[in-house]
Amino acid sequence: MTSASTVLAERLIAVFDSIGGITHKKMFGGYGFFFDGKMFGIVDSKGKAFLKVDEDLKAKYVARGAEQHSRMPYYSLPENVLENEADIIEWARKSIELVG
């Protein structure tokens, strides 16, 4: 686990606190974020954040600069989203709806 992944995960933990009901745990050299026990987001070992998407969200995320995490249905939070706490919360809520 890198310091970059820990720093970003700690920041997201603080931001996600306003949503409520989110848990997290260290896994695979990074962190997993869960709502009602279902994973909706990750911070990988390189310090990059990703949220779960469906086809509709995928197109919207890609338009904002998001990139897919390997073959998984998770797309990155681009810098222009990470710079805005309200955007992070909005994107997280949409991913939570998918796993809910």
Summary of the structure (lengths in Angstrom):
residues: 100
radius of gyration: 12.1
end to end distance: 28.4
largest distance: 32.9
contacts: 295
relative contact order: 0.19
helix: 42%
strand: 26%
